[in-house]
């Protein structure tokens, strides 16, 4: 029974590792009017960009390797004062999302490893 539970948890954690990231996509700070979109597999982060002068908030899927000021400035205008945040979990670019998320897959794998280790010690 215990062995079946461990296998099920491992299977679920591995299945969720390959899923595409979901991000909000819009040019507004209202989450309800944004489109929740599944990102193409190569787009591995979500981004929030705030254009300071107009207070415009732009949200979309983004490439992690382009989460640098020079790349974001090149996309949104080198002459604009902007701030941005990149994140890598589903819908993390919501207007109000300011929490730190523990990766569930890492937690489950750590739990499984600890359980397996305890199982070996006890038996």
Backbone as CSV, one residue per row, in Angstrom:
resi,resn,N_x,N_y,N_z,CA_x,CA_y,CA_z,C_x,C_y,C_z
1,UNK,0.818,-1.195,0.000,0.000,0.000,0.000,0.864,1.263,0.000
2,UNK,1.828,1.319,0.923,2.706,2.486,1.017,3.507,2.650,-0.269
3,UNK,3.962,1.548,-0.831,4.734,1.569,-2.067,3.895,2.117,-3.220
4,UNK,2.624,1.756,-3.278,1.725,2.252,-4.317,1.525,3.756,-4.194
5,UNK,1.384,4.240,-2.969,1.234,5.673,-2.738,2.472,6.434,-3.212
6,UNK,3.646,5.930,-2.891,4.884,6.589,-3.326,4.998,6.609,-4.839
7,UNK,4.654,5.528,-5.485,4.704,5.478,-6.954,3.717,6.463,-7.571
8,UNK,2.529,6.561,-6.979,1.520,7.490,-7.496,1.989,8.932,-7.376
9,UNK,2.552,9.296,-6.236,3.062,10.656,-6.054,4.192,10.967,-7.028
10,UNK,5.089,10.027,-7.229,6.189,10.220,-8.179,5.653,10.392,-9.587
11,UNK,4.689,9.577,-9.977,4.095,9.667,-11.309,3.449,11.035,-11.523
12,UNK,2.665,11.499,-10.538,2.006,12.797,-10.670,3.002,13.944,-10.769
13,UNK,4.075,13.883,-9.992,5.055,14.971,-10.047,5.783,14.985,-11.379
14,UNK,6.078,13.826,-11.945,6.768,13.770,-13.233,5.853,14.191,-14.373
15,UNK,4.573,13.855,-14.294,3.628,14.246,-15.348,3.481,15.751,-15.439
16,UNK,3.478,16.436,-14.319,3.254,17.877,-14.352,4.493,18.657,-14.767
17,UNK,5.657,18.022,-14.825,6.882,18.738,-15.182,6.903,19.189,-16.640
18,UNK,6.200,18.498,-17.525,6.279,18.816,-18.935,5.201,19.760,-19.428
19,UNK,4.344,20.243,-18.578,3.243,21.069,-19.028,3.713,22.484,-19.352
20,UNK,2.987,23.122,-20.274,3.334,24.480,-20.686,2.934,25.481,-19.609
21,UNK,3.652,26.551,-19.550,3.385,27.633,-18.609,2.166,28.432,-19.075
22,UNK,1.353,28.877,-18.144,0.219,29.761,-18.445,0.514,31.144,-17.886
23,UNK,0.264,32.168,-18.697,0.496,33.549,-18.278,-0.718,34.396,-18.643
24,UNK,-0.859,35.521,-17.931,-1.822,36.526,-18.351,-1.228,37.267,-19.539
25,UNK,-2.084,37.603,-20.509,-1.643,38.379,-21.663,-2.599,39.538,-21.860
26,UNK,-2.074,40.768,-21.657,-2.907,41.953,-21.811,-2.069,43.214,-21.627
27,UNK,-2.710,44.341,-21.823,-2.093,45.658,-21.598,-2.917,46.435,-20.586
28,UNK,-3.270,45.790,-19.503,-4.095,46.418,-18.478,-3.724,45.857,-17.109
29,UNK,-4.145,46.546,-16.055,-3.891,46.030,-14.713,-5.090,45.268,-14.168
30,UNK,-6.118,45.069,-14.987,-7.317,44.352,-14.572,-7.219,42.885,-14.992
31,UNK,-7.021,41.993,-14.016,-6.869,40.569,-14.317,-8.078,39.988,-15.051
32,UNK,-9.285,40.484,-14.758,-10.497,39.926,-15.358,-10.567,40.163,-16.864
33,UNK,-9.910,41.197,-17.358,-9.963,41.479,-18.794,-8.776,40.881,-19.551
34,UNK,-7.876,40.233,-18.841,-6.715,39.602,-19.480,-7.073,38.226,-20.012
35,UNK,-6.339,37.808,-21.017,-6.469,36.454,-21.555,-5.489,35.564,-20.808
36,UNK,-5.963,34.438,-20.348,-5.076,33.435,-19.745,-4.628,32.539,-20.881
37,UNK,-3.353,32.607,-21.190,-2.861,31.910,-22.370,-1.808,30.875,-22.010
38,UNK,-1.836,29.768,-22.717,-0.775,28.772,-22.598,0.385,29.212,-23.468
39,UNK,1.545,29.309,-22.890,2.710,29.811,-23.621,3.291,28.718,-24.520
40,UNK,3.848,29.114,-25.652,4.629,28.156,-26.436,5.751,27.607,-25.554
41,UNK,6.153,26.383,-25.769,7.077,25.690,-24.867,8.398,26.433,-24.675
42,UNK,8.856,27.175,-25.686,10.133,27.893,-25.547,10.002,29.151,-24.670
43,UNK,8.784,29.628,-24.462,8.559,30.780,-23.588,8.372,30.256,-22.166
44,UNK,9.410,30.387,-21.368,9.462,29.694,-20.079,9.257,30.602,-18.864
45,UNK,8.898,31.858,-19.074,8.558,32.762,-17.966,7.408,33.672,-18.396
46,UNK,6.772,34.257,-17.389,5.795,35.320,-17.614,6.491,36.626,-17.255
47,UNK,6.021,37.716,-17.856,6.615,39.020,-17.554,5.517,40.046,-17.294
48,UNK,5.788,40.928,-16.355,5.010,42.138,-16.096,5.926,43.306,-16.415
49,UNK,5.502,44.168,-17.293,6.280,45.367,-17.609,5.412,46.578,-17.310
50,UNK,5.927,47.482,-16.510,5.225,48.731,-16.225,5.974,49.867,-16.896
51,UNK,5.263,50.588,-17.753,5.822,51.790,-18.371,5.485,52.928,-17.409
52,UNK,6.509,53.466,-16.782,6.337,54.381,-15.653,5.531,55.626,-16.017
53,UNK,5.852,56.289,-17.109,5.210,57.563,-17.464,3.703,57.422,-17.659
54,UNK,3.263,56.335,-18.274,1.838,56.149,-18.570,1.151,55.197,-17.592
55,UNK,1.940,54.562,-16.727,1.455,53.542,-15.787,0.810,52.362,-16.498
56,UNK,1.166,52.171,-17.759,0.663,51.038,-18.527,1.330,49.760,-18.029
57,UNK,0.544,48.717,-17.838,1.052,47.420,-17.416,0.867,46.444,-18.565
58,UNK,1.964,45.856,-19.025,1.940,44.888,-20.116,2.323,43.533,-19.553
59,UNK,1.516,42.522,-19.878,1.780,41.172,-19.370,1.715,40.180,-20.516
60,UNK,2.653,39.216,-20.494,2.697,38.210,-21.555,3.684,37.109,-21.223
61,UNK,3.751,36.112,-22.110,4.777,35.072,-22.041,6.096,35.689,-22.502
62,UNK,7.209,35.157,-22.006,8.504,35.757,-22.294,9.584,34.676,-22.229
63,UNK,10.735,34.979,-22.759,11.890,34.072,-22.706,12.775,34.441,-21.521
64,UNK,13.109,33.459,-20.716,13.928,33.696,-19.529,15.243,34.400,-19.865
65,UNK,15.872,33.986,-20.963,17.161,34.594,-21.304,17.045,36.067,-21.725
66,UNK,15.816,36.547,-21.926,15.599,37.953,-22.265,15.059,38.769,-21.087
67,UNK,15.127,38.209,-19.900,14.702,38.934,-18.694,15.847,39.780,-18.160
68,UNK,16.377,40.608,-19.032,17.449,41.543,-18.696,17.009,42.922,-19.182
69,UNK,17.441,43.940,-18.474,17.012,45.304,-18.801,17.211,45.656,-20.269
70,UNK,18.355,45.322,-20.830,18.625,45.722,-22.221,17.639,45.073,-23.196
71,UNK,17.257,43.824,-22.936,16.320,43.136,-23.827,14.894,43.653,-23.666
72,UNK,14.477,43.893,-22.432,13.131,44.407,-22.191,13.031,45.829,-22.738
73,UNK,14.062,46.648,-22.519,14.081,48.012,-23.064,14.009,47.982,-24.581
74,UNK,14.709,47.060,-25.220,14.692,46.974,-26.679,13.292,46.653,-27.189
75,UNK,12.559,45.832,-26.469,11.202,45.454,-26.877,10.181,46.560,-26.636
76,UNK,10.302,47.254,-25.515,9.265,48.205,-25.117,9.647,49.662,-25.327
77,UNK,10.840,49.921,-25.778,11.253,51.288,-26.078,12.421,51.725,-25.223
78,UNK,13.543,51.966,-25.872,14.763,52.333,-25.155,14.653,53.692,-24.484
79,UNK,13.731,54.523,-24.982,13.580,55.868,-24.423,12.574,55.916,-23.272
80,UNK,11.988,54.775,-22.920,10.962,54.737,-21.874,11.551,54.265,-20.548
81,UNK,11.057,54.850,-19.477,11.422,54.418,-18.131,10.473,53.284,-17.759
82,UNK,11.004,52.084,-17.567,10.164,50.920,-17.289,10.673,50.170,-16.071
83,UNK,9.789,49.372,-15.504,10.190,48.377,-14.511,9.564,47.064,-14.965
84,UNK,10.179,45.947,-14.603,9.642,44.661,-15.030,9.987,43.577,-14.019
85,UNK,9.183,42.523,-14.062,9.392,41.344,-13.230,9.122,40.121,-14.085
86,UNK,10.022,39.152,-14.038,9.818,37.860,-14.682,9.568,36.811,-13.601
87,UNK,8.700,35.845,-13.898,8.400,34.775,-12.946,8.090,33.505,-13.740
88,UNK,8.109,32.357,-13.067,8.034,31.111,-13.837,7.031,30.081,-13.315
89,UNK,5.890,30.513,-12.806,4.832,29.568,-12.471,3.522,30.077,-13.045
90,UNK,2.563,29.211,-13.178,1.308,29.540,-13.855,0.638,30.782,-13.282
91,UNK,0.310,31.700,-14.198,-0.399,32.943,-13.903,0.278,33.791,-12.834
92,UNK,1.595,33.677,-12.773,2.360,34.440,-11.780,2.416,35.916,-12.104
93,UNK,2.046,36.302,-13.315,2.097,37.716,-13.670,0.744,38.406,-13.475
94,UNK,-0.002,37.909,-12.485,-1.234,38.618,-12.136,-0.855,39.954,-11.488
95,UNK,-1.765,40.866,-11.495,-1.498,42.196,-10.943,-1.180,42.120,-9.451
96,UNK,-1.833,41.220,-8.745,-1.714,41.173,-7.294,-0.785,40.079,-6.785
97,UNK,-0.227,39.282,-7.663,0.585,38.153,-7.216,1.955,38.632,-6.758
98,UNK,2.173,38.608,-5.473,3.452,39.018,-4.898,3.976,37.947,-3.953
99,UNK,3.512,36.712,-4.126,3.909,35.639,-3.215,5.067,34.851,-3.777
100,UNK,5.794,34.206,-2.892,6.867,33.298,-3.300,6.295,31.902,-3.288
101,UNK,6.469,31.178,-4.367,5.889,29.857,-4.505,6.969,28.804,-4.379
102,UNK,6.691,27.769,-3.591,7.587,26.619,-3.520,7.187,25.695,-4.651
103,UNK,8.130,25.287,-5.451,7.835,24.410,-6.569,7.296,23.082,-6.040
104,UNK,6.066,22.772,-6.416,5.400,21.569,-5.921,6.161,20.318,-6.351
105,UNK,6.690,20.316,-7.558,7.428,19.142,-8.018,8.649,18.878,-7.142
106,UNK,9.391,19.915,-6.800,10.554,19.725,-5.938,10.144,19.263,-4.550
107,UNK,9.035,19.816,-4.052,8.542,19.401,-2.749,8.176,17.917,-2.766
108,UNK,7.432,17.499,-3.801,7.028,16.097,-3.876,8.225,15.174,-4.027
109,UNK,9.177,15.562,-4.859,10.357,14.723,-5.025,11.165,14.651,-3.731
110,UNK,11.273,15.763,-3.023,11.962,15.753,-1.732,11.240,14.880,-0.726
111,UNK,9.914,14.981,-0.718,9.114,14.150,0.181,9.303,12.676,-0.136
112,UNK,9.279,12.341,-1.429,9.461,10.948,-1.829,10.848,10.434,-1.447
113,UNK,11.851,11.258,-1.650,13.216,10.847,-1.291,13.337,10.637,0.208
114,UNK,12.765,11.534,0.983,12.812,11.393,2.444,12.047,10.166,2.891
115,UNK,10.883,9.934,2.289,10.099,8.749,2.661,10.833,7.471,2.311
116,UNK,11.452,7.447,1.144,12.198,6.261,0.732,13.377,6.038,1.662
117,UNK,14.050,7.117,2.066,15.171,7.004,2.980,14.744,6.474,4.334
118,UNK,13.636,6.969,4.851,13.113,6.487,6.127,12.671,5.037,6.023
119,UNK,12.073,4.707,4.883,11.632,3.326,4.675,12.832,2.377,4.709
120,UNK,13.949,2.773,4.113,15.151,1.932,4.105,15.741,1.798,5.512
121,UNK,15.675,2.864,6.289,16.232,2.829,7.647,15.397,1.937,8.556
122,UNK,14.077,2.047,8.416,13.188,1.296,9.303,13.108,-0.185,8.949
123,UNK,13.344,-0.529,7.708,13.179,-1.916,7.302,14.480,-2.487,6.905
